[in-house]
Amino acid sequence: MSIWDAVLLGLIQGLTEFLPISSTAHLLVARQLLGHEHKDNAFTVVIQLGTLFAVFVYYRLDIARLIRGFLADVRAVRIGSNPDGRMAWLIILGTVPAVVVGFLFEGELKKNFFNLPSIGVVAIVFALLLALAEWWAHRRARTRSPRTENEIGWADALWVGLWQACALMPGGSRSGTTITAGLFAGLDRPIAARFSFLLSIPVILGAGLKSLYGEYHKLKHPEPGAATSLFASGDEVTALIVGTMVSAVVGYLSIAWLMHFLRRYSTAVFIVYRILFGATILVALRLGFLS
């Protein structure tokens, strides 16, 4: 992979990881257009560690409080002995569905959903579900105030986590599915987005580290006919580092922009974009512009 390809993919990852439009879908489409032979290899997953770093930097004070709260719970041998500890456990619970689904069905997901027709359909379906959640939130706001972060309960965390598991399908969008779930649960957009970003930390970290280990194992034990390891050459390693660094910088700016945007506007622009994105893929496939 060339350095310029890595820069472009890092830019796409940073822009789309936190906007509710699906980073994996955009990376797979971009790599198809760039002519990459193995467009679904670990590069697509590993550069997400850059956007994970962006979350750590942007929410560093919140994350520090969550860690202190979690450790206080451990010392007290009681779950939820303090608000920050309780939130940490909620994030852990919300992570479970994606971990279970990813562990049990990784092969089936790649076989059935890592292709352009599925991406187009999934992008449209979850855009419509986000539109339904926006309608529900607007209707609910007529009679009740949005729920605060302190009102997020165990059932809410599991509910949002189940929606996060849906984002394992490219086109679903991790932030999109979890914000959808948060709106259905009565949270306002900024709180739903913040919980979404914090919830992404264990999943992105686990997937990234697993992929790095897989690439190291592939380097030591290459398989005939399979994609070469990302560590197979200095150029590949350089491309991986560059893509990850670009995604980190752009991802930080993307978080800051989106949080400001959601305090003032709905997700309507992203809904329209996702429908157009999915429809464009399906039409391009139909006309033979994509294969």
C-alpha positions in Angstrom: 0.0 0.0 0.0 1.3 3.4 -0.9 1.7 6.2 1.7 -0.9 8.3 -0.1 -3.4 5.4 0.0 -2.7 5.2 3.8 -3.2 8.9 4.2 -6.5 8.8 2.3 -7.7 5.8 4.3 -6.7 7.4 7.6 -8.5 10.5 6.7 -11.7 8.5 5.8 -11.4 6.5 9.1 -11.0 9.7 11.2 -13.9 11.4 9.5 -16.3 8.5 9.5 -15.6 6.6 12.8 -17.6 9.0 14.9 -20.0 10.4 12.4 -23.0 8.1 12.2 -22.2 7.0 8.7 -20.1 3.8 9.1 -16.3 4.0 8.8 -15.9 0.3 7.8 -18.3 0.7 4.9 -16.5 3.8 3.6 -13.1 2.1 4.0 -14.2 -1.0 2.1 -15.7 1.1 -0.7 -12.6 3.3 -0.9 -10.3 0.3 -1.0 -12.4 -1.3 -3.7 -12.0 1.9 -5.8 -8.3 2.0 -5.1 -8.0 -1.5 -6.4 -6.7 -3.1 -3.2 -6.5 -6.9 -3.6 -7.4 -7.7 0.0 -9.7 -4.8 0.9 -11.0 -6.4 4.0 -7.7 -7.2 5.6 -6.6 -6.1 9.1 -5.5 -2.6 7.9 -9.2 -1.6 8.0 -9.4 -2.6 11.7 -6.0 -1.7 13.0 -6.2 2.0 11.9 -9.2 2.3 14.2 -6.7 2.4 17.0 -5.9 5.9 15.9 -9.5 7.0 16.4 -9.4 5.2 19.7 -6.5 7.3 20.7 -8.6 10.4 19.8 -11.3 9.2 22.2 -8.7 8.8 25.0 -7.4 12.3 24.4 -10.8 14.0 24.0 -12.4 12.2 27.0 -9.2 11.8 29.1 -10.7 13.4 32.2 -13.8 11.3 32.0 -11.8 8.2 31.4 -9.6 8.9 34.4 -12.7 9.3 36.6 -14.2 6.1 35.3 -11.0 4.2 36.1 -10.8 5.7 39.6 -14.5 4.9 40.1 -14.0 1.3 38.9 -11.0 0.8 41.2 -13.1 2.2 44.1 -15.8 -0.4 43.4 -13.2 -3.2 43.4 -11.8 -2.0 46.7 -15.3 -1.7 48.1 -16.3 -5.1 46.6 -19.5 -3.6 45.5 -20.8 -2.6 42.0 -21.9 1.0 41.7 -20.5 2.2 45.0 -20.0 5.6 43.3 -21.4 7.2 40.1 -18.2 6.9 38.0 -17.8 3.3 39.0 -21.4 2.6 38.1 -20.8 4.1 34.6 -17.7 2.0 34.1 -19.7 -1.1 34.8 -22.4 0.1 32.4 -19.8 0.4 29.7 -18.5 -3.1 30.5 -22.1 -4.5 30.3 -22.8 -2.6 27.0 -19.6 -4.1 25.5 -20.7 -7.7 26.1 -23.1 -8.2 23.1 -20.6 -7.0 20.5 -17.9 -9.2 22.0 -20.1 -12.3 22.0 -21.4 -11.7 18.5 -18.0 -10.9 17.1 -16.4 -14.0 18.8 -19.1 -16.4 17.7 -20.0 -15.1 14.3 -16.9 -13.3 12.9 -16.6 -15.7 10.0 -20.3 -15.5 9.1 -20.2 -11.7 9.3 -17.3 -11.5 6.9 -18.7 -14.0 4.6 -22.2 -12.5 4.3 -21.8 -8.7 5.0 -18.3 -7.6 3.9 -19.5 -7.0 0.3 -20.8 -4.0 -1.5 -24.5 -5.1 -2.0 -24.8 -5.8 1.8 -23.2 -2.5 2.7 -25.6 -0.6 0.5 -28.7 -2.3 2.0 -27.4 -2.1 5.6 -26.6 1.6 5.3 -30.1 2.4 4.1 -31.9 0.1 6.7 -30.0 1.7 9.6 -30.5 5.2 8.3 -34.2 4.6 8.3 -34.0 3.2 11.9 -32.1 6.4 12.9 -34.8 8.5 11.3 -37.4 6.5 13.3 -35.4 7.1 16.5 -35.3 10.9 15.7 -39.0 10.9 15.2 -39.6 9.0 18.5 -37.3 11.4 20.4 -39.1 14.5 18.9 -42.5 13.0 19.9 -41.3 12.1 23.4 -39.9 15.6 23.9 -43.4 17.0 23.7 -44.4 15.5 27.1 -41.1 14.5 28.8 -37.6 15.9 29.3 -34.7 13.9 27.9 -33.1 11.6 30.4 -29.8 12.5 32.0 -26.6 10.4 32.0 -27.2 9.6 35.7 -30.5 8.0 34.6 -28.8 5.4 32.3 -29.6 2.0 33.8 -28.4 -1.6 33.3 -31.2 -2.3 30.9 -30.3 0.8 28.9 -26.6 -0.2 28.7 -27.5 -3.7 27.5 -30.0 -2.2 25.0 -27.4 0.1 23.5 -24.8 -2.7 23.5 -27.2 -4.9 21.5 -27.4 -2.1 18.9 -23.6 -1.7 19.0 -23.4 -5.4 18.0 -25.4 -4.6 14.9 -22.5 -2.3 13.8 -20.4 -5.4 13.2 -22.2 -5.3 9.8 -20.4 -2.7 7.6 -22.9 0.1 6.9 -24.5 -0.1 10.3 -22.1 2.4 11.9 -21.1 2.0 15.6 -21.9 5.6 16.5 -25.1 5.5 14.3 -26.5 2.3 15.9 -25.7 3.4 19.5 -27.0 6.9 19.0 -30.2 5.3 17.6 -30.5 3.1 20.7 -29.9 6.1 23.0 -32.6 8.2 21.3 -35.0 5.3 21.6 -34.1 5.1 25.3 -35.0 8.7 25.8 -31.5 10.2 26.0 -30.7 13.5 24.2 -28.3 13.5 21.3 -25.1 14.8 23.1 -25.5 12.3 25.9 -26.3 9.4 23.6 -23.2 10.4 21.5 -20.9 10.6 24.6 -22.1 7.2 25.9 -21.6 5.9 22.4 -18.0 7.1 22.2 -17.1 5.8 25.7 -18.7 2.5 24.8 -16.6 2.2 21.7 -13.3 2.0 23.7 -13.3 -1.7 24.8 -14.6 -2.9 21.4 -12.1 -0.9 19.3 -9.2 -1.7 21.6 -10.0 -5.4 21.6 -10.5 -5.7 17.9 -7.4 -3.7 17.1 -5.2 -5.7 19.4 -6.6 -8.9 18.2 -5.9 -7.9 14.6 -2.3 -6.9 15.5 -1.7 -10.3 17.1 -3.3 -12.0 14.0 -0.9 -10.1 11.7 2.1 -11.0 13.9 1.0 -14.7 13.8 0.5 -14.5 10.1 4.1 -13.1 9.7 5.5 -16.0 11.7 3.2 -18.6 10.1 2.2 -17.4 6.6 -0.5 -19.3 4.7 -0.2 -20.0 1.0 -2.7 -17.9 -1.0 -3.6 -15.7 2.0 -3.0 -12.0 2.3 0.5 -11.2 3.5 1.0 -9.8 7.0 0.9 -6.0 7.5 4.3 -6.5 9.1 5.8 -8.2 6.1 7.7 -5.2 4.8 8.9 -1.8 6.0 6.6 -0.1 3.5 3.5 -1.9 4.8 4.5 -1.0 8.4 5.1 2.6 7.5 1.7 2.8 5.7 0.0 1.3 8.8 1.6 3.9 11.1 0.8 6.8 8.8 -2.8 5.7 8.4 -3.2 5.3 12.2 -1.7 8.7 12.9 -3.8 10.5 10.4 -7.0 8.8 11.7 -6.1 9.9 15.3 -5.7 13.6 14.4 -8.8 13.7 12.1 -10.8 11.6 14.6 -10.2 14.1 17.4 -11.4 17.0 15.3 -14.4 14.8 14.2 -15.5 14.2 17.8 -15.2 17.8 18.7 -17.2 18.9 15.7 -19.9 16.3 16.1 -20.5 17.0 19.8 -20.9 20.7 18.9 -23.2 19.9 16.0 -25.5 17.5 18.0 -26.1 20.2 20.7 -27.9 22.3 18.0 -29.1 19.9 15.2 -30.6 16.5 14.7 -28.9 13.7 12.7 -31.1 14.4 9.6 -28.2 15.3 7.4 -26.5 12.0 8.2 -29.7 10.1 7.6 -30.0 11.6 4.1 -26.3 11.0 3.4 -26.5 7.4 4.4 -29.5 6.7 2.2 -27.8 8.4 -0.8 -24.6 6.5 0.0 -26.3 3.1 0.1 -28.4 3.9 -3.0 -25.4 5.0 -4.9 -23.6 1.8 -4.2 -26.6 -0.3 -5.3 -27.1 1.7 -8.5 -23.4 1.6 -9.3 -23.4 -2.2 -8.8 -26.5 -2.5 -11.0 -24.9 -0.4 -13.8 -21.6 -2.2 -13.5 -19.5 0.7 -12.2 -18.7 -1.4 -9.1 -18.3 -5.1 -8.8 
